[in-house]
Amino acid sequence: MFLPDISIKRPVTATMLVLALVIFGLIGVSRLGVSLYPQIDDPVVTVSTFWQNARPEEVDNEITDILEDAVSGVSGIKHIVSESLEGRSRITITFDLGKDIDVAAQEVRDKISARLRRLPGDADIPVVDKLDINAQPIIWLAVTGQRAIEDLTYFADVQIRPLLQKIEGVGEVSVGAGREKQIHVRLMRERLAAYRIGVDEVIDAIRRQHLEVPGGKIDSLDKEFLLRTVGEFESAAAFNDLIVTHRDGAPIRLGLIGAVEAGRDESRPAGRFTQGGETLKTAALRVSPRSGANEVAIARQVKKALPEIRRILPEGMDIHIATDTTRFIEQSISEIKIQLIFGGIAAALVILLFLQNIRTTLISAVAIPTSIIATFACLYTLGFTLNNMTMLGLVLAVGLVIDDAIVMVENIYRHRSDLGKGPMQAAFEGSHEISFAIIATTLVMAGVFLPVAFMGGMIGRFFYEFAVTVAFAVVCSTFVAMTVVPMLCSRFLNLSSSNFQLFRIFDRIMAVAANFYRWSMRRILQQRASMIVVAALALGGGIWLYALLGQELVTQEDQGRFMVRMQTPLSYSMEKTDDVLRRVETRLKEIPEISHFFSFTGFGGANRAVAFVTLVPRSERSRSQQQVQSEVRQFLRQLPDVRGNATAISPLGGGQRAEDVQLVIQGPEIAVLDSASRQLMAKIEDSPGYSGVSRDLEIGKPEVRVRIDREKAAEAGINVENIAATVGALLGGIEVATFKEGGKSYEIRLRLQAEQRQIPGDVQRIFLRGNDGELFDVSGFVTLEEGVGPSVINRLDRQRSASVFATLEGGKLLGTAIPEVQAMADAILPAGYVTKFSGSAETLGETGKYVLFAFLLATILTYMVLAAQFESFTQPMAIMMGLPLSFIGAFGLLFLFGNTINLYSMIGLVLLIGLAAKNGILLIDYTNQLRHTGMSLDAALVEAGATRLRPILMTAISTIAGVIPVVLGIGEGSESRQPMAVAIAGGLFSSTLLTLAVVPVIYSYLDQFSRWSGFERFKGWILVREKGDATANDTDQAP
C-alpha cells in the first residue's frame, strides 16, 4: 500500500502530516462555540399585528384570516399556526427545512403588503420577523429592590441592559418581565357631562398641544441655528394645565375634568423572584446569544459583570440570576469530556491486556488523541459547536478510532513474533496484508454514517453533526493507522514479554480460547445446520425482546430546572390570578430541592401564570427533577378551579409547550371543538398515567355586547363609529400620545377613573356629542347584553383548532400513550373533524420513518461497499450476518438497563451495521488470503478465525470499553445519551460472539452456492460479456 510504504521510508514526512492535523485541531477547539444542542436553522417566520381593544373574534375575522390567506401562497410552507387574542394576532409560519429563511421572510412581507388595505384602519402595520431558535435566552436576570416596579424596570432597561449588550457574543438583551412607567389620564364622567365635553375633544387636545415640531434652521453670516418648538409637557402634573376647550369664555383645563398622574403599565405581567424563602418584586432581563456563539463563555462573562453592576445600582437594589441554562450545558459537556478521557483510558488498557507491551500499547493509543484532536479542525471548519451531539460522537469515536491502529499493530506484531521477521520487513509486509481490511472497514463505517447525516426532517439536522463528527474521526484514525503506526512499529516495536502474572494467565486463556475455537469450528462446519438454528433462535430472541421494550422520543434529562404553568377560570382578573400564584409560591418554598424560582402573572392572558423553577445541584438532592415535578403536579391538582402542570422547559424557549402528549383537533365550528376537547380531556383524566391535562381553546370569557339602536343614534347625529370609539377609549383605554423622560418614551393612556369602569352598567353612563354639539346619554340608544366568548382562537393550517395537552407519569411511555389518546379521540369526534399529533408525538412518528430509511440505506450502502471491495456478490452477505445477530444483545441490554426504543437507541442500531460488519471483514479477508495460498475452505475458515480471534476481540472490547462510561449513565445529561451506548455495547457483544461461529458457516454455504451450476453459468456469462467487450475495444483501437 502506498501510505504505509511512504511512511516507513520517510518517517519525518509521516510525522509532520499527522502533526499538521493536530495543530489545526488545537486551533479549532480553541475557537469552537459551546451550546447544548446543534445550531439548527429552522425556517420559521412570524407575523404579529396589534389592534387595540379588539375582541379575539374580530381579530380572527378581520386580521388573521386575511393575512393567512395572503401568506398561504408562499411556496415551501409546512405549517401555518395562528393565535387570535384580545388586541393581537400572531401567525407562525414553518417552512420546509430546505427553504432559505431570508427568502421566505421577504416573500411573506410581499404577500402581507398586498393585503394591507383590507386590514382595519386603526390596526397597526403587521410586523414580519424571523424566529431564530438558536437565539433563545440562556440567562434570565432578576433586578429586585424595595422600589416601585417601574423604577426597577427603568434601571434594568437603561442602566443594566447596555452593559450586558457589550459582552462579546451577546445577540440581544431585553426586558422580559417588568412594568414600564405610564402617564395615566383619568377622566371623570360627570365633569365631562357638566362641561359638555366629548372624549374626542380631550384626545384631540392632547395630541395637538403635546408635541414637538421640527422648525428647520436659521442661517446667519457666521452661525447656524436649529429651531426647536418646545411643545411637549415635561411632567405628568403639567398635563393638568392643558386647555381642552373654552366654555363661556373660560378655559377648561384637563385637571378640571380628570386627573393626570404618573403610574405603571398594568397590562403587563408582574414578576417576582423567590430565593431563600424571601419573595421580591422584580424586573427581569433576558440575555440571548448570537447564533453559533459560545453560550457558556457568554454566561461566564455575564456572571463576571454582576459585581460591577451591583456597584452602580442604587441602595436597596440587587440583581440575581433567575435561570441559567448554561449551568446544565457546562455540566453536561464537562461530563462528556470526563467520559471521553475515561473511555480512552479504558480502551488503552484493553490494548495493554491483549498486547502486553507498553510500546505496542502506546503506538496503538496514539490514534486516540491525534484522531480526536484532528476532528476539532473539521468541526470548526464546518461551523459546528461543542454540543451534546458532537461530544457524544467523540465519545463513541474513542472506541472506533483505536480499532484500525489495533489491527495494524497486532498484525505487524504477529509478523515479528510468530513469523520471526525483522522490524522493517514485519512493518512492510504486515501493513500490506492488513491495509485492505482497514480501508474496507473505514468505507463501511462511512457508508453507515452517511445515511445518518442525511436523514430528513428536524431529526436529520439534529444528528447531522453527530454523524459527521464520528465519520471524520474514523477517517483520521485510518490515516493515522496507515501512516504513523507502521512507521513507529518499524522503529520502536519490540518483542519483550511481560512478567506480570495477570498477562501470563491471560495468554493461557487466549491460547485455550484459540484451540477451543479451532476444535469447535471443525465440528460446527461438519454440522452447519445446527448453527443456522442457533442464529435463527438469536434473531427470534431479539424480536421478542424488542416487543418487550417501550417506545418514547428521548429519555427525560434531569436539567435541574422546570416550568410550572397555571390556568385559572377566564373570569379571573390578573389580580385574582396573582393571588392563586402566591399560594403556589408558598408551596414551592416548602420543597427542599428548590433553590429559587422566578414567577409572574399574565403570561399569555390575565388568567395565566408561570414559574421558572431552579433546583439545587444534583449532588445536593436525593430526588430527581421528575420526582419534584410530580410533587408539584399533585398539589396543583388540589387547587380549586385551577389547571396546572409542571413540565420540562422546551429547548425552543419558555413560551413553547413541552407536554408529552399534544393532540390537535381541527374542524370548522368552535362550539364543536369546545365540546370535543372537553370530552377528550375528561377521558384522558380518567385514564391512568396522565396528569396536567389542559387545552389551548378558552371559551367562556365574560363579555358585554353593546347593541345599538341605529335609528335613535342617527336621530341624535351619532354614528356607530363614534359610539364604538368612545366606549373603547373610556372603558378599555386608548394610547393618545407619548411622553419623553430620561431619553425614553412612555405611553400616555386615557381612560375613565377606575371606580367608573368596574361593572357592565358603566357603559350606559357615557355621554356622546351629536352633530349639533349637544351631549346625549348613550343609554338612550344602546342596550347591553352579557354573554361569553373565546379568549383565544387558534388555527392550524387555516382550520380552526383546539389542542389538548397532557403529561405522562407513572411509567407510561409516549409509544403507549399515542394509540390510547388517538382511540379516545376517534370515539368522540363527529364527521368532518380530524386530529393530528404535534410536539414530541409528531416527532416520534417522523423519527421512526427517518431512522428506518437510514437503516435500510446504510444496509444497502454497506453491501455495495463490501461487494466492491471483495469483488463478490455473495461474500458481503456473510460479512453482514453480524447485524441481525447484534439485535439480541442490543435489545437485551436495553431491557436489563430499563431503557427504551427511542431516538438515541435507534441511532445506535443503525451504527451497529458498520460495527458488526467490522468483525466479518477481518475474518473473511484473511480467509480469502489463506485460500489463495492453496488452503482448503474449511481449514482456511478455522485458521482465519483462530488467527483473527485476538484482533476481533481487541477491537470489540476496546469499542465497548470506550462507551462504558456512557453506559453507566453517571453524570449530567446521561439519561438521554445512555440508550445509544447501551445498544452499541450489547449489540457488539452478541454480534462478536456469534459472528465467530455463524459467519464462517454462512460463508461456506455461500461458497457452495457459488459453485452451483446455475450460478456458475451466470458468472460465466458476465465474464464472457466482459471479455467480449474488452476484445471489441482492442479491435476498435487497433490501427
Secondary structure, DSSP 4 states (H G I P E B T S, - for coil): -HHHHHHHH-HHHHHHHHHHHHHHHHHHHHH-EE-SS------EEEEEEE-TT--HHHHIIIIIHHHHHHHTTSTTEEEEEEEEETTEEEEEEEEPTTS-HHHHHHHHHHHHHTTGGGS-TTSPPPEEEEE-GGG--SEEEEEEESS-HHHHHHIIIIIIHHHHHTSTTEEEEEEEE---EEEEEEE-HHHHHHTT--HHHHHHHHHHHS---EEEEEE-SS-EEEEE---S-SSTGGGGG-EEEEETTEEEEHHHHEEEEEEE-TTSPEEEEEETTEEEEEEEEEEEEPTT--HHHHHHHHHHHHHHHHHHSPTTEEEEEEEETHHHHHHHHHHHHHHHHHHHHHHHHHHHHHH--HHHHHHHHTHHHHHHHHHHHHHHHTT-EE-HHHHHHHHHHHHHHHHHHHHHHHHHHHHHHTS---HHHHHHHHHHHHHHHHHHHHHHHHHHHHHHHT-SHHHHHHHHHHHHHHHHHHHHHHHHHHTHHHHHHHHH---PPP--HHHHHHHHHHHHHHHHHHHHHHHHHHSHHHHHHHHHHHHHHHHHHHHHS-B-SSPPP--SEEEEEEE--TT--HHHHHHHHHHHHHHHHT-TTEEEEEEEE-SSSTTEEEEEEEEPPGGG-SS-HHHHHHHHHHHHHTSTT-EEEEEPPPTT-TTS---SEEEEEE-S-HHHHHHHHHHHHHHHHHSTTEEEEEES-EEEEEEEEEEE-HHHHHHTT--HHHHHHHHIIIII-EEEEEEEETTEEEEEEEEE-GGGSSSGGGGGG-EEE-TTS-EEEGGGTEEEEEEEEEEEEEEETTEEEEEEEEEE-TT--HHHHHHHHHHHHHHHPPTT-EEEE-THHHHHHHHHHHHHHHHHHHHHHHHHHHHHHHT-SSHHHHHTTHHHHHHHHHHHHHHHTT--B-HHHHHHHHHHHHHHHHHHHHHHHHHHHHHHTT--HHHHHHHHHHHHHHHHHHHHHHHHHHHHHHHTT-STTHHHHHHHHHHHHHHHHHHHHHHHHHHHHHHHHHHHHHTSHHHHHHHHHHHHHHHHHHHHHHHHH--
